[in-house]
Structures are given as C-alpha cells and as structure tokens.
Amino acid sequence: GTNIDCTVRAVDEASFHVQLTIEQSSVLDDAQQQKLQTPRNAPAFRSFRFTNSAILKEGQTTQFTNAADALTGEVVRVDVTLNVVK
C-alpha cells in the first residue's frame, strides 16, 4: 500500500513550506523473488520511505525524489506542484 502525508504552512504572503512523507510497501511477486538469495518459499517484502520539504510559490513544481529499486530497476519519481485554493 501507499501512504502520503503532506503538511503546508505559509512562510510569507507568496511562499509556502511543503513537507511530504511517502511510504510504500509491497510483496515481491514470484519472478522478483527468483532474483533473491532468500529461501524460495518465504515471502519477501520491499518498502520505500521518503521525507522531504521545500519552499514553493503558487503554481511552482519541484521534484521531491527520484529513486530506483535495486532489484527491479523500477524508478519512483515524485513531482509536487503547489496550487493555492482561495
């Protein structure tokens, strides 16, 4: 599953401090488990946790993370855009 926690607070009239935490976990499928050196019948889990913060202005986008899974090569990229609702 995936959990996303985000908090935003005003820094001044035009800037906002954005803090983001993302947690993702899953069970490896059979093909992915074949690449491991663990016992074949034991479930294998993978997890990803990321926390970062940035100062953003209205409409601004930033890349918070870019990480590759060492086993599968799958790339996780998180881009964040701030849109202020008035």
Backbone as ProteinMPNN parsed JSONL, in Angstrom:
{"seq_chain_A": "GTNIDCTVRAVDEASFHVQLTIEQSSVLDDAQQQKLQTPRNAPAFRSFRFTNSAILKEGQTTQFTNAADALTGEVVRVDVTLNVVK", "coords_chain_A": {"N_chain_A": [[0.809, -1.171, 0.0], [0.219, 2.355, -0.171], [1.054, 5.264, 1.57], [0.521, 8.692, 1.994], [1.546, 11.619, 3.439], [1.076, 15.017, 3.948], [2.007, 18.288, 4.779], [1.391, 21.761, 4.915], [2.466, 25.064, 5.304], [2.187, 28.589, 5.591], [4.85, 30.698, 4.676], [5.349, 33.302, 3.997], [3.505, 35.945, 2.367], [3.558, 34.96, -0.231], [4.916, 32.548, -0.334], [5.216, 29.056, 0.564], [5.811, 26.492, 2.935], [6.289, 23.216, 2.235], [5.883, 19.976, 3.346], [6.481, 16.603, 2.809], [5.743, 13.198, 3.203], [6.194, 9.969, 2.101], [5.235, 6.638, 2.075], [5.682, 3.405, 0.933], [4.836, 0.047, 0.46], [5.232, -3.393, -0.478], [4.656, -6.805, -1.53], [6.97, -8.966, -2.974], [6.65, -10.332, -6.254], [6.558, -13.66, -7.78], [8.48, -13.807, -9.885], [10.227, -11.708, -9.238], [11.13, -12.596, -6.759], [12.694, -14.746, -7.493], [15.128, -13.661, -8.108], [16.351, -13.209, -5.739], [18.427, -14.241, -2.932], [17.206, -15.469, -0.848], [15.298, -17.931, 1.071], [13.202, -19.796, -1.062], [10.418, -20.182, -0.605], [9.636, -18.315, 1.233], [7.956, -15.298, 1.999], [8.846, -12.171, 0.513], [9.422, -8.808, 1.23], [9.247, -5.424, 0.127], [10.118, -2.047, 0.767], [9.622, 1.49, 0.779], [10.487, 4.615, 1.895], [10.139, 8.029, 2.165], [10.989, 11.331, 2.989], [10.707, 14.77, 2.645], [11.164, 18.319, 2.223], [10.179, 21.55, 0.965], [10.305, 24.961, -0.14], [7.757, 26.523, -1.74], [6.107, 28.445, -4.332], [2.952, 29.742, -5.536], [1.714, 27.677, -8.086], [4.201, 26.618, -8.657], [6.443, 23.919, -9.393], [8.254, 21.127, -8.168], [10.743, 18.532, -8.088], [10.611, 16.062, -5.774], [11.782, 13.601, -5.177], [13.754, 10.977, -6.672], [14.212, 7.79, -7.243], [15.661, 4.55, -7.689], [14.629, 1.165, -7.718], [16.627, -1.329, -6.439], [16.416, -4.027, -7.054], [14.438, -4.449, -9.098], [14.788, -2.325, -10.83], [12.866, -0.49, -11.258], [11.744, 2.847, -11.368], [11.022, 5.358, -9.047], [9.5, 8.384, -8.987], [8.786, 11.529, -7.671], [6.938, 14.296, -8.192], [5.963, 17.518, -7.177], [3.412, 19.923, -7.175], [2.376, 23.118, -6.226], [-0.763, 24.374, -5.641], [-2.725, 27.008, -4.792], [-5.726, 27.299, -3.079], [-8.176, 29.623, -2.941]], "CA_chain_A": [[0.0, 0.0, 0.0], [0.9, 3.642, -0.222], [0.583, 6.319, 2.471], [1.076, 10.007, 1.691], [1.237, 12.657, 4.415], [1.554, 16.306, 3.469], [1.646, 19.468, 5.563], [1.75, 23.014, 4.251], [2.268, 26.26, 6.127], [2.614, 29.819, 4.931], [6.106, 31.298, 5.096], [5.007, 34.713, 3.852], [2.302, 36.08, 1.537], [3.679, 34.289, -1.523], [5.676, 31.291, -0.234], [4.682, 28.04, 1.457], [6.682, 25.38, 3.289], [5.592, 21.963, 1.96], [6.589, 18.791, 3.821], [5.827, 15.432, 2.247], [6.261, 11.878, 3.568], [5.566, 8.903, 1.319], [5.621, 5.278, 2.446], [5.091, 2.408, 0.036], [5.308, -1.307, 0.733], [4.595, -4.416, -1.315], [5.224, -8.143, -1.511], [7.561, -9.273, -4.274], [5.997, -11.429, -6.971], [7.419, -14.843, -7.946], [9.613, -13.506, -10.765], [11.154, -10.866, -8.49], [11.725, -13.417, -5.706], [13.695, -15.644, -8.084], [16.4, -12.932, -8.16], [16.877, -13.092, -4.383], [19.137, -15.387, -2.369], [16.461, -15.916, 0.327], [14.547, -19.167, 0.83], [12.232, -19.59, -2.15], [9.021, -20.202, -0.183], [9.396, -17.268, 2.224], [7.569, -14.045, 1.355], [9.829, -11.082, 0.577], [8.764, -7.506, 1.206], [10.08, -4.265, -0.151], [9.489, -0.832, 1.269], [10.22, 2.755, 0.378], [10.02, 5.722, 2.731], [10.784, 9.256, 1.737], [10.517, 12.56, 3.604], [11.427, 15.931, 2.132], [10.398, 19.563, 2.295], [10.619, 22.596, 0.047], [9.559, 26.216, -0.142], [7.163, 26.684, -3.074], [5.163, 29.533, -4.588], [1.77, 29.352, -6.319], [1.956, 27.131, -9.421], [5.563, 26.112, -8.798], [6.614, 22.473, -9.324], [9.604, 20.656, -7.859], [10.88, 17.084, -7.963], [10.976, 15.766, -4.39], [12.673, 12.442, -5.132], [13.93, 10.147, -7.847], [14.946, 6.646, -6.71], [15.498, 3.303, -8.44], [14.609, -0.073, -6.948], [17.838, -2.079, -6.761], [16.087, -5.356, -7.553], [13.658, -4.44, -10.338], [15.145, -1.201, -11.696], [11.717, 0.414, -11.327], [12.079, 4.18, -10.879], [9.975, 6.104, -8.363], [9.759, 9.819, -9.084], [7.691, 12.288, -7.081], [6.906, 15.718, -8.513], [4.935, 18.19, -6.401], [3.007, 21.243, -7.624], [1.561, 23.822, -5.24], [-1.884, 25.179, -6.133], [-3.384, 27.63, -3.643], [-7.167, 27.46, -3.211], [-8.554, 30.835, -2.187]], "C_chain_A": [[0.863, 1.249, 0.0], [0.239, 4.606, 0.754], [1.289, 7.608, 2.101], [0.597, 10.98, 2.753], [1.868, 13.955, 3.926], [1.091, 17.4, 4.422], [2.172, 20.698, 4.836], [1.505, 24.152, 5.226], [2.82, 27.462, 5.383], [3.926, 30.31, 5.534], [5.957, 32.817, 5.073], [3.797, 34.782, 2.919], [2.364, 35.283, 0.237], [4.345, 32.914, -1.458], [5.087, 30.363, 0.821], [5.719, 26.946, 1.689], [5.863, 24.105, 3.134], [6.454, 20.812, 2.472], [5.796, 17.568, 3.399], [6.529, 14.17, 2.731], [5.469, 10.841, 2.782], [6.132, 7.574, 1.803], [4.92, 4.32, 1.499], [5.678, 1.052, 0.383], [4.55, -2.289, -0.149], [5.308, -5.747, -1.104], [5.765, -8.422, -2.908], [6.803, -10.418, -4.937], [7.018, -12.551, -7.209], [8.649, -14.548, -8.804], [10.658, -12.662, -10.046], [11.857, -11.672, -7.401], [12.8, -14.345, -6.247], [15.07, -14.988, -8.134], [17.07, -12.848, -6.795], [17.598, -14.364, -3.95], [18.422, -15.94, -1.142], [15.807, -17.264, 0.049], [13.391, -18.912, -0.132], [10.772, -19.517, -1.688], [8.687, -19.143, 0.855], [8.982, -15.98, 1.502], [8.664, -12.991, 1.531], [9.082, -9.76, 0.401], [9.767, -6.442, 0.774], [9.347, -3.042, 0.359], [10.311, 0.376, 0.85], [9.634, 3.812, 1.292], [10.834, 6.946, 2.365], [10.156, 10.433, 2.468], [11.371, 13.702, 3.067], [10.549, 17.161, 2.313], [10.994, 20.575, 1.33], [9.774, 23.844, 0.279], [9.084, 26.435, -1.571], [6.268, 27.912, -3.123], [4.029, 28.993, -5.448], [2.179, 28.878, -7.719], [3.334, 26.534, -9.626], [5.584, 24.595, -8.609], [8.06, 22.158, -8.983], [9.59, 19.136, -7.804], [11.396, 16.794, -6.569], [11.922, 14.584, -4.303], [12.694, 11.734, -6.475], [14.796, 8.982, -7.385], [14.652, 5.401, -7.541], [15.53, 2.113, -7.489], [15.8, -0.918, -7.385], [17.548, -3.439, -7.385], [15.434, -5.315, -8.931], [14.088, -3.354, -11.317], [14.012, -0.201, -11.864], [12.085, 1.755, -10.694], [10.849, 4.829, -10.259], [10.375, 7.571, -8.424], [8.547, 10.55, -8.544], [7.882, 13.759, -7.422], [5.747, 16.338, -7.746], [4.698, 19.574, -6.977], [2.116, 21.855, -6.572], [0.499, 24.663, -5.952], [-2.644, 25.694, -4.921], [-4.866, 27.8, -3.967], [-7.565, 28.631, -2.327], [-10.024, 30.87, -1.914]], "O_chain_A": [[2.083, 1.185, 0.153], [-0.983, 4.75, 0.766], [2.506, 7.627, 1.914], [-0.606, 11.151, 2.951], [3.036, 13.988, 3.54], [-0.072, 17.434, 4.824], [3.243, 20.678, 4.23], [0.471, 24.202, 5.893], [3.796, 27.359, 4.639], [4.089, 30.332, 6.754], [6.378, 33.517, 5.993], [3.132, 33.768, 2.704], [1.324, 34.963, -0.338], [4.333, 32.185, -2.45], [4.538, 30.808, 1.828], [6.414, 26.525, 0.763], [4.857, 23.925, 3.821], [7.615, 20.682, 2.085], [4.584, 17.502, 3.605], [7.755, 14.075, 2.681], [4.238, 10.835, 2.795], [7.345, 7.407, 1.925], [3.711, 4.413, 1.288], [6.887, 0.926, 0.577], [3.397, -2.062, -0.518], [6.415, -5.801, -0.569], [5.097, -8.149, -3.905], [6.37, -11.357, -4.27], [8.195, -12.408, -6.878], [9.748, -14.996, -8.478], [11.856, -12.881, -10.227], [13.042, -11.464, -7.143], [13.731, -14.695, -5.521], [16.08, -15.689, -8.195], [18.233, -12.457, -6.7], [17.4, -15.431, -4.532], [18.971, -16.801, -0.455], [15.766, -17.697, -1.103], [12.687, -17.91, -0.011], [9.966, -18.845, -2.331], [7.547, -19.082, 1.316], [9.595, -15.612, 0.5], [9.323, -12.931, 2.569], [8.223, -9.626, -0.47], [10.967, -6.552, 1.025], [8.117, -3.0, 0.382], [11.515, 0.291, 0.606], [8.416, 3.897, 1.447], [12.06, 6.895, 2.268], [8.932, 10.529, 2.56], [12.598, 13.614, 3.036], [9.342, 17.053, 2.53], [12.154, 20.473, 0.931], [8.673, 23.778, 0.824], [9.889, 26.523, -2.498], [5.742, 28.362, -2.104], [4.139, 27.909, -6.02], [2.89, 29.576, -8.441], [3.605, 25.986, -10.695], [4.852, 24.05, -7.784], [8.979, 22.833, -9.446], [8.562, 18.524, -7.512], [12.492, 17.224, -6.21], [12.791, 14.564, -3.431], [11.785, 11.873, -7.294], [15.992, 9.159, -7.157], [13.538, 5.219, -8.034], [16.35, 2.058, -6.572], [15.963, -1.193, -8.574], [18.355, -3.947, -8.163], [15.828, -6.059, -9.829], [13.788, -3.444, -12.508], [14.174, 0.819, -12.534], [12.67, 1.794, -9.611], [9.775, 4.851, -10.859], [11.453, 7.951, -7.968], [7.413, 10.237, -8.906], [8.854, 14.387, -7.001], [4.667, 15.751, -7.672], [5.644, 20.317, -7.24], [1.201, 21.201, -6.072], [0.816, 25.542, -6.754], [-3.149, 24.91, -4.117], [-5.222, 28.372, -4.997], [-7.321, 28.629, -1.12], [-10.515, 31.813, -1.294]]}, "name": "protein", "num_of_chains": 1, "seq": "GTNIDCTVRAVDEASFHVQLTIEQSSVLDDAQQQKLQTPRNAPAFRSFRFTNSAILKEGQTTQFTNAADALTGEVVRVDVTLNVVK"}
